[in-house]
């Protein structure tokens, strides 16, 4: 997607897509409600224990994080049974992953092996982990999901873009539901790439048409009401349908565009948790759903990017 032009959700008036499940695999965050208060909190996901288990074998770190978040989200949405088997429409459920570092550790390890030993030194078990779509692939394989399967590596707006692409797949009839995952692993390779330490982080949300969610008795947590990606934040806000008539009760974003929403309650998740990269937009969606479920009033605006980046994106959430 080009940062020079505004990207909007296709057919924004066709169908209503809602969030029905949320799953977290994030240190310092126990529940979605924690995202609305000071962070980090005591507890949360512990990678030292949470990434172990037979089902985690032969998988890269990002894929293991994504699987833990997806498991929680599908359970939260009521789409798994007691055996953690997917109970939805497997042939029509999409997986959309947002990650900017993803499996870079596996790619670097394979490149080092080739440099030392040649291609014969590569392990048949490890080579699949070098695929750029391996995370989405493992989530799909884990639950037998055979709908569209894709990964976005789109910089700071990647998480919000992933939500919009998943919503578009549903509106266009390409999928009946979508598992959207934002994930970034913490390891020596990502620390060197970013120039600073990061945290293991994964969050997943389940998107479904409002009618389908209602028919199975699922509780809608939030509705995606608008989205746009543009060269600057002002254009993104306009494209997403953020107007004075649509009251924003919570703004999830950094202070770069503060002039647009002066006086609105704002939460900057990265300021509290550190760099989130491809996780950011999906985590903002989870925080927005928690806000909409609270006693607070107003819609939720999530923004990413701006003056320091080549593009900006805005996502509007309502009940």
N, C-alpha and C positions, 0 to 999 in steps of 0.2 A: 504494500500500500504506500502510496506517495504522500509525503508530508506536505506537499505543495497544494493539494486540493482537499476539499472537505469530503470525508467518507461518512455516509449516513447508513442507517439500517435500511435495507430494502423493504418495501411494502410495510411501512411503520404502522399503518392502520389495519393491517391484515392479521387478525388473531392477537391473542394476549398471552405472553409468555411469562411464566412465574418461576420463582425460586421455591423449590419444595424440600431441599435438603442441603445441609452444610456439614462439612467435615474438616477438622483441623489436625495437623501434625506439626505443631509449632511450639518450641520452648517458650515459656513465659506467658502462654495464653491457654487457659483451660476451657473456657466457653466463649461463644460469640459475644456475650454480654461484656466480657472482659475488655473487648476491643473499644468499648465506649469510655473506659476509665483509664487511669494511669497505668502504664505498662513499663516493664513486664510485671506479672504477678507471680506468686509462688506456685510452682508446679508447672503443669503443661506437659507437652510431649518430650520424652527422654529418648533421644536417638540410640543411646547405648543399649537400651533394652527393647525399644520399640521397633528396631530394624532387624531384629533377630527372628529366627523361625525357619522351618523347612521351606515355607512358601517364598522366603526371601532369598533363597540360594540362587547363585548364577545371575543375579540382577545387579545393575549399577545402583549407586546410592540414590540418585534422583528418582529412579523407578520405584525403589522401595518406599521412599517418602510418599510418592504419589499414590501408591497402592494403599498405604495406611489412611491417607486423607480420603480417598475414594470410598474405602470400606465404611468409614464413619458417615460420609455423606449419603451413601445409598441406604444405610441403615436408618439414618435420620429421616430420609424421604419415604421409608416404608417399602423399599424396593428389593429387600432381601429377606429370606426366610431364616428359620432357626439355624440352618446349616450354612448360612451366608451365601446362599445361591441366589442369583439374580432372578427376580420374579416379574420383571417388566417385559417389554417388547424387545427382545435381544436383537432381532434382525433390523430394528429401526432405531436403535439407541446409538448416538454418536459419542465420540470421545474427542475433546478439544483440549490440548495442553498448551500452556503458556510457560516458556522457560527461555532464558537467555544464556545460561551456562550449561544447563542440562547435563549431558553425558560427556562434557569436555574432558573430564578426567580419564574416561575410558578411551577416548580418541587419542589423547596424549600418550597414554600407556601403550596403545597399539603402535603409535608412531615410533616411540622409543624402542619397542621390541623389534620392529622392522629395521631400524637403524643399527641395532646391535647384532641381530641374528638373521635378518632377512625374513621374508614372508613365511618361511617354514617354521619360524618360532612362534607364530600366532596360534592361540588355542581356539579350536572350533567352538568351545563354550563361551569364550570371551568376545569373539569377533562380532556376534550380533549386537553387542552392547555399543558398537560404534555407529549404528544407524541413527540418523538425526531424529527419527520418529520412534525410537525404541520405547520411550516412556509411555506414549499413547498406546503403543502396541501391547505393552505388558498389562496396562489397565484393561484393554479390550479382551485380551486373552484370559485374564483373571476372572472375568465375569461373562465370557462368551458373547461380548457385544460385537455385532457385525454391521453396525451402521457406519457412516462416514468417520474417518479417523485421521486427524491432522494435528500438527504442531505449529505454533506461532513463535517465532523468535524475532520480536519486533521492537526491541528496545524498551524504553520506559512506559510506553503505552500498551505493551503486549497483553497484559492481563485484561484490561478493558476491551481491547480488540478481540480477544478470545471469547469473551462473553457475547459480544455483538455477532461474531461469526457463528457461534452456537445458536444464538437466537435466530439468525437468518436461515440456518439449516432447517430449523423447525418451521418457521413461517413459510419457507419455500416448499415444504412437504418432503424434504430429503431425510428428515429424522422426526421421530415422535417424541424424543427426549434427548437430552445431552448431559454428559458428565464433563464439566469444565474444571480443569486442574491447573493451578499455578504452583510451580515447584522450582526451588533452587537449592542445590546441595552445598554444604560447607566442607571444603577439603583444601589441601595444600595448593592444588591447581587453581581453584577458584580464587583463593586468597592472593595468589600471584597475579592472576588475571585482573582482579579488581583493585589490587594495590592496598587492600585492607581486609581484615578478617570479616566473615559473614556468618550467618547462622543457618542451620538446616531449617528449611521452611517449606511447608506444603499446605495448601487449602483446596478444597473441592466444593463445588456447588452443583446441584442438580437443577436443570431447567426443563420445564414441561409446558405444554399448552394449558391455559387455565381450565379449559373444559375437561381435558383428560385428567388433570389433577383432581378436579371436583368430582368426576365420575368415580374415582377410586377412593374418595374421602380424604385425600391428602390436603394438608393445610398449606396454603400459599404464604410464603414468608415475605415476598416482595415481588413487584412487577417491574420488568424492564420497560420503561416508558419512552426512552430516547437515548440516542448515542450519535456521536459524530467525532471524527478525527480530522484535524485541520492543521494549517501551519502555525496558528497561534490560538491561545485559549479563548479569546473573545469569539472567534469564528466557530470554535468547537462548541461553546456554550449556546450560541445561536442555532447551530445545526442540531444540537441535542434537544432543542425546544425549551431551554431555560429562559423564562420570561418573568417579568414582574408579577404576572397573574398566577404563576405557578410557584407558590411559596416554598423556599428551601429552608428546612429546619436544621439540616446538618450538611456541612461541606467536608468531604474527605479529600484532602489535598495539601500541598505545601503552600507556603506564603508567597510564592512567586506571582500569583495572580490575585492577591488579596484585594486589589482595588475593585474587582468585579463584584465581590460579595461582602463588602465591609459590614461588620456587625453580625454576620452569620456565625453560629457556633462552628468551629473548625477543629478537626482532628487530623494530625499529621502522623500516620502510623510509622513511617520510616524514621521520623525524628525520635521515636520511642524505642523501636525495635532494631534499627539499623537498616542497611540496604536490603531491599526486598525484590528489586528488579522485576522479573516476570511474575512474581507472586503478588505484587502490589495491588493491581486492579481487582483480582479475584478476592483478595482479603478485604478490600474496600467494600465489595459487594456483600461479604459476610457481615461486616460491621454495619452496613446500611440496613440489612435485614434485621439485625438486632435492634437498631434504633426504631425501625418501623413497628416492631413488636412491643416496644416499650410504651410508656404513657406520654412520650413526647409527641409533638405535632409538627407537621410539615413533611415535605419530600426530602429525599437524600440525593445529593450531587456528589459524584466521585470524579476527580480529575487527575490526570497524570501528564507530565511533560510541561512544556512552556518555553520561556525565553532561553533557558540554558540547553534546550534540546531542539531537534529538527522538526518536532511536531508536538501537538497536544491532543488529548482525547478527553471527552466528557461523557459520562453515563448518568442518566437520570433514573432513579428508582422511586416507585410509589407503591402504595398498598394495592 
